[in-house]
């Protein structure tokens, strides 16, 4: 077996690097509590109750069946119409973080591999959920196996999850692409056994080999759960350099004429078209999708994403 020790940290991750990602979890919230504008999900899992001693949500017109103890008499007197105060209860939101460590992720043209970036994001998400007081678990999807960490409200559980991520990440140096259809079917079946309803499911992948059946599965999960998709992208997948070069894998090599503006434009529009189509499919099911690239730091990209989200 090959060793990963001789490679720079941009190619393979380590447990030390992933534990260091905890500091980034302060920048955002994967679920909405009081600061909805900083949440990707915008408060979808909060339930409005007619209770007392809960977080105040809003004042609205009184409707038959509302608890009269919650009537806001000041607003009622001012508007001459009966208004009631509505409160929200924060439900537990267990999370499952699905991170792709299959062969297509073992690619990076400039700074880091997609697999390293995916591992970093999985760590950030796991620590964020734990800080919010919810249970968190994970699924590590690889060509030669699947690791399941059941959701728990325990820091040691995150440690086990990240150890599995690092192990699968280092296996990429020797792994061979598996039958992706069978592997994905097995993965989705295992996820279905864990996720029931009111879960947060975060899927981190390049989504290069996901077929219609997997997309359908994601949309089904989103019917009773909150789903967030993070697409990992390398700059070379979006835009080829203006030069002739040889590209290939372990079986095939091809010469690409990057000097041709026609080829470069077709390459770029093809990527953008695929991404927008995928995004449109997910929008139909109210599933947020955003991309993170391998060139810029995860920290700066997350800050930028949530800055735009606030606007």
N, C-alpha and C positions, 0 to 999 in steps of 0.2 A: 504494500500500500504506500502511496506517495505521502510525504509529509507536507503540512501547510506552514511549518515554522519558518521556512525560507522566503515566504511571500510577504509583501507589505500588508499592513492592516486594512488597506483599501480593497484588497482582494477577498480576504476572509475576516470575519469578525471574531471577537473574543468575549468571554463573560465579563471581563473588566470593562470593556468598551460599552457593553449593553447596560451594565449597572450604572455607568456614568450618564446614561440618557435620562435618568430620573429627574435631573435638574430641568429638563425641557418640559416636563409634565405640568409645570406651573403656568404655562402660557395659554392654555385653553381648556375647555371642557368638552368631552365627547357627548355628554348628555346635558340637558338643560335643567338647571335648578333656579337660582335667583337671577343669574346673569345670562339671560337667554340669548343676548346678542353675541355672546362668545361661544355659543354652542353650534356645532354642525347640525344638530337635529332640531333646534328651535323649539324645544319644549313639547315634543310629540307625546312623551310618555307621562306627563303630569295629568293627574285626574282631579277634576273640580268637585269638591265636596261642600255640603252645606253644614260644615262643622264649625267649632270654635277652638281657639288656641292653635290654629295652624297658620301657615304662611298666607298673608293677605294677597289675593290675586287681583280682584277688580270690584267695581261697583256697577251693577246693571239693574235693569228694570225687574221688579218683583214678578214672579210667575207663580201660578197656582202650584202648591206643593213645597215651595221654599219654606225653610224654617223661619218663623216670624221673629225669632230671637236675633236673627242676623239682619233685620231691617235697619238701614242707615237712616235714622230719623232726621238728621241734619240735611242730607241731600233730598230726602222726601219733602221736608218743609220748604226747601228752597225752590224745588222744581214743581211742587204740587202733584207729583206722581210718586208712587211707592217704589223705592229702590232697596236692593238688598246687597249686602257685602258677601262676596264669594271668596272662599279660601281654597288653597291647594295643598294636597298631601303628597309628600315625596315618597313614591313607592321605591322599593328595592329594584335595582336594575342590574341583574347579573350580566356579565359580559363574556363573550367568547371571541378571542382574537385568532383569526385564521391567517397564517403566514405561509406564503409560497417559497419553498426552497428547492424547487425542481430545476432541471438543467437549463431551461430557457432563462432563468434568473442569473445564471453564472456568466454574466456579460457586462462589460463596462468599457467604454471607449476612451475615457479621459481620466476621470477621478476615482470613482468607486464602482464596484459591481452592483447590479440591481439587488442581488441577494443580501448584500451588506446593508443597503439602504432599507430594505424590507425588514430586516432584523432590528435595525435601529428604531423604526416606526413601531414595530410590535412592542418593543420595550417601553417606549414613550406612552403608548396607549394603555399598556398593562399598569404602569405606575399611576397614570392619571385616574383610572377606574378605581384602583385601590385607595387613592387619596380621597375619592368621593364616597368611600365607605361601602362600596359594592363588591360582590364576589366577582372574581375574574379567573378565567381559565383560557386554554389555548389549544389550537390544532396546528401542528407543523406538517405541512404537506410536502413530500419529497418523492422523487422517482422510485426510490427503493423502500418506501415505507411511510407510515403515518403515525405520528405521536399525538396522544390525547392527554391533556391535563384538565381534569374536571374543575369547574369554577369553585373557588374557595375564597374566603375573606382572610387571606393569610399571605404575608410577605414571602414565606418560604415556598409557597405555591408558585409565585412569580419566578423565584429562583429556579425551580424545577423546570418551568416553562422555558426560560431563557437558556438553560443548560441544553435542553432538547434542540432549541433553535441553533445554538452554536455547534452542536454535534452534527446536525443535518447540513449545516452550512459548510463544515469542513469535509463532509463526504462528497461534496460536489466535485472535488478534484478527480475522483475516480468513478463517480456514478455515470450510468448510461441512461439516456432517455427511455422511460418506460412506456407501456401502452397507456397513453394519456386518458383514453376513454374509460378504461377499467379502473385506473387509479382515481379519477375524479368521481366515478360512481361510488367507489368505496368511501371516499372522503365525504361526499354529500350524505351518504347513508349514516355515517358516524355522527356527523353534525346534527342530523335530524333526530338522532337518539338523545342528544343533549339538549338542544334548543326546543322549548315548548312554546311559551308565549312570554311577552314582556321582557325579552332579552335584548341586549345590544350585541350585534354581530358585526365585527370589523374584519373585512377581507382585504388583505394586502398582497397584491400580485401584479404581474405585468399583463395578465388576462390575454395572453397570446394564443392559448390553446383551449380556451373555454368554448364548448359548443352550445347549441341551442338548449339542450337538456339541462345544462348547468345554469344557464341564464334563467330558464324557467324555474329551477329549484331556488335560485336566489330571490326571484320575485315571490315565490310561494312563502318563503321564510319571512319576507317583508310584510306579509299580510297581518301577522300577529306579533311582529318584532320590529325593532329599529335596526336597519342595516346601513352601514357606511362602507363604501368601496374606495380603496386607494390604489391607483394605477401607478406603478413604478416605470419610469421612462428613461431611456438613455438618449442623449442628443443625437447619436448616430442613427437611431431608429426614426427620428423625425426629419433629419436633413443630412444628406451625404456630402462629404467634402468635395471641393472643386478640383479634383485630380483623379487620375486613373489609379485604381487600387484593386487588390485581390481580396475577396471575401469568401468565407466558407466555414464548414464545420468539419467534423471528423470523417465525413464521407465525401463531401462535394466542395469544389472550389470554382468560383466564377470571377471573371474580370469585369469590373464595373467602370464605365467611363463617366466619372464625375464631372468631367469638363463639359459634358453635354448639358446645357441649360434645360433642355426638354426632359431629360432623364431626371435631373434634380427636382424639377417642378412636379413631375408625375409622382416621384417618390414622396415629396412633401405633402401634396394634396391627397395622396392615398392614405397616409397616416392620419391626417386631419379628418378625412372623411370617416375612417374607421372609428376614430375616437368620438366624433360628434354623433355618429350613429349609435354607438354603445351608450353614450350619455343620454341620448334621446330615449332609448329603450328603458333605461333605469329611471328617467324622469317620470315616465308613465306610472311607475310604481312608487313614486316619491322616495327614491333611493339616491342619496347624495353620492356623487362621484367626483373626486378631485385627483390631480396627478402630482407626483413628486419626482423630480429628476435626480440623476446620479451625479450631476455636475456641481450643484450648489449645496450648501450645508442644509441639513434637515431643519436646524434651528431657524435659519432665516426664512426658509420656505413656509414653515408652520406659522411664523409670525405674520408673513404676508397673506397667507390664506385666511387667517382669522381676522386680520385687519380688514380685508375685503368683505368678510362675512358680517362684521359689525356695520359696515356701510350699507 
